[in-house]
Amino acid sequence: MMRCCGLLTAQNKPVPLKSIEVELEVRDHVATVVSTLNYENKENKPLEAVFVFPLPGDAAVCHFSAKIGQTQIVAEVMEKQKAREEYDDALSSGQQAFLLEESDQSPDIFSLSVGSLPPGERASIRLEYVAELAVQADDGLRFCLPAVLNPRYQPRGSFSLSLLPRNLLIGGLSSVGLVPYSLSFSARVSSPRPISKVESNCSLDPLQYLNTDQTQATVKLAAGHKFDRDVELLIYYKDAHQPTAVVEAGQASAEPGSLMGDPVVMVSLYPEFPQSAMASCGEFVFLMDRSGSMSNTRIRSAKDTLLLLLKSLPMGCYFNIYSFGSCYEHIFPKSVEYSQQTIKESLKKVEQMEANLGGTEILEPLKYIYSQPCIPNQPRQLFVFTDGEVRNTKEVIDLVKKNSDSHRCFSFGIGEGASSALINGMAKEGGGHAQFITGTDRMQAKAMQSLRFALQPVVVDISVTWDLPKEVSVTVLSPPITALFQGQRSLIYAQLTGQSSEAAAGCVTVKYSLAGHPSENQLHFSLRPAEDTGLTVHRLGARTLIRSLEMEEREHRGQQGGGVKEKVVHLSVQSGVSCSFTAFIAVNKDNSKVIQGPLVRRNIPTAMIQSPPVVNSSLRNGRAHPPAFETYQHYQPLRPASAEYKCLPSEWTECYGSLCDGNGRLRECLPSRNEALMGCAQSQVMRSVREPDSYEPTNKSDSKKGLFTHMKKKLPVFWKSHKTPTNYDDARLNFVSEAAVQLQPPRDPLLQLVFLQEASGYWRLDPALATALGKISKEMEKSKPEKGNNEVWATILALIWLHAFKMDAKDEWELLAMKAASWLRAQNAPCVSECVDAGNVLLGSSVKKEALGL
């Protein structure tokens, strides 16, 4: 028996992908990424290697090429179905072919097919993309190289054979750190301003400056990266984030008047608002992911964050908390007024929350929230916390956009592998702000920054005007600006048509109204094209326009006379930027020798984070399967209070094994008969695709047709062998009754102190406060000034402790401290100064009264 050598999968099948090399170039706030994937076929048969991998959801993929031996083949962008047919035709005729395509469901998942790699042959695949870097709360610029691909939850009823051949289901998924290929990563950073530092969640070699003014530097990922996390860089400049405009010359070979033939300008604006009071009203709706993948530290951190958010809300507002998995719950039937009683009740429910609601059905709770009438004079602010593992990304984003006039959406991607397309898309279309929490990031600080944005009065009447030479006209490529936030960048891409002198200049003005006061930001810029930018700005502008048109196409799909898809395909082909309707295709037509023999498919494992299961996981053939591919659970409206269990027929416990106990009793949500059968179908069909990391044809006619033909033959046989059981009663959704959980304050001293604050902002003088401050209750009472009020004294002690010992977490407690200071001022207490002095003595600090906002 022949022994396999080289890179092997868990099933001892050779893996042709050997290594990935990534080179990052950052110019100011724009990143260009070049990835090289090195393949080698060490088998004695020709191979087709398939690699499914994540990319940033807002990336513009603009180059794809392959090098086999000394032959370089540059791919072209083509309509997707045509590209697939050309790829299949090339394989059938024994030619080498390479296909790169974006997932139909989410723009942050790509599939790379390397076809007809002969025995002993090596191939290097090069792909390039450009993207803008997001501004963080501390003014850093965030770059993320997604190295982890989480399984995406498939909503019920959305199974389709068309998903199977070349989408994210066919790529093998491997536990983090176990992928059998290496990653090398290097970055070069340049900016007009000095580079202060570069930080990362991964081990880096020391930063190397390339010049004396420190405007250029390089950094590398330390050897031995384990693929257990995304590679994240935070880049900091001195005097960061100045308004800029970059004009890029058009492509000489392109037609004048076209997007690629004309100059394109990228305008970066950072609005500065006049100081104004935060809003004291609003309806704050919190939507918390409680799917199985949110277990352990994710759900604990989310609960702590909810505590901080709730305590920081202003009096006079309204709020509600929803949570979701395969079904959803709410704490109140509708949003309630903020008070001590409603906060106490909601925190008790939050304390009971666990990651035990199965899959990730975010669409249905969103529909329910949007169906609720808005409260007059209380602008709705939606906060969504999720690990972003869904497959109906575009459907969710479209729903948020449809309801964008009635709310602002602030989204949070939790953990490694969260979908950047989902998180950024919801915030962008909802006029809010997106945050990502990975590694050791504290979710609380990022959530509080978004709350500050939500409390900022809504900016309205936003308009953009251009002042250009009369011979130059402008076509804006970006969608209209719908949201502005203090210190956050707003980008505008525009095509400039017409001739102008190099000395000519232009001006762009953004006007808006904030809290009834009109304001404007203006930027003057030269029309002289910048040097050495290549076509980066053009590609980013094209990507922006393509995404807008794709959404327009989805809105009008099925209507006659649209022609939007054709426009998107034309723009994608013209600009060389792929989209959901196109793909990169490269065929080696110079092969003098046709590749002989049956073609063997190898699916390259992709690193993933697999959270520990909330219930007993199902083992099939000795292998645990990710819950994301098993829990095809049924959405039901709202939880009845019942602890009744239902039993599943034995043949269904395999499909829903992770939802059952050892006797087949259902633990959580249960589908109806037809949907349960559909779940079994999906589970078994997908397992037939996923379990083998290879597909070897059984006859010659199949050898050139690949997995798609194989699956079309297999499905009819499957359906005939699975008949609907006749003895099954349609199951109802039943729930475990709530345990009588005693509400306990958190152990962390800061969170314990936050927990004890009353809704209106003050603290009570009691033993729990003494414990949080590290003091004895009697000692605290004895130190109180004689004329001091108990609540005033307790509140001042809490504020002194925060300012003296928790300044490193000021972003987390600043809003609730402001509420406390406001409460103190309203009391008009006569002995505040004496209380501050006595508090400093008791706590061993020296905080000034003015520092407390008093």
Protein Blocks (a to p, Z undefined) as FASTA:
>chain_A
ZZdehjddfkopacfbfbdcdddddehjaccdddddddddfbfbdcdddddddddfkbcc
fbdcddehjaccddddddfklmmmmmmmmmmnopacddddddfkbckbccdddehiaehi
acdddddddddddddfkopacddddfbdcdddddehiacfklmmmccklpccddehiacc
dcddddddddfbdcfbdcdfbdcdddddfbfnopaccddddehiahlaccddddddehih
iacdddddddfkbcehiaklpccdddddddddddddddfbdcddddddfbfklghjlmmm
mmmmmmmmmmmpcehiacddddddfbccdfbfbdcdddfklmmmmmmmmmmpccfehpad
fklmmmmmmmpccdehiacddddddehiafklmmmmmmmmmmmmmoccddddedehiafk
lmmmmmmmnopacdddehjbcfklmmmmmmmmmmpccdehiacdddddfkbccddfbdcd
fbdcehiacddddddeddddfkbccdddddddeehiacdddddddfbdcehkljmmmmmm
mmmmmmmmmmmmmmmgoiahklmmmmmmmmmmmnopacfkbccddddfkbfbdcedjddd
ddddddddddddfbdcddeehiacdfklmmcccddfbdcddfbdcdddfklmmmmmmmpc
fkopafbdcddfklmmmmmmmmmmmmmmmmpgcdcdfbfklmmnojmlmmmmmmmmmmmm
mccdfkbccddddddddddddddddfblklmmmmmpcfkopacddfklmmmnopafklmm
mmpcfklcfklmmmmmmmmmmmmmmmmmmmmmmmmmmmmmmmmmmnopaklmmmmmmmmm
mnopacdfklnoZZ
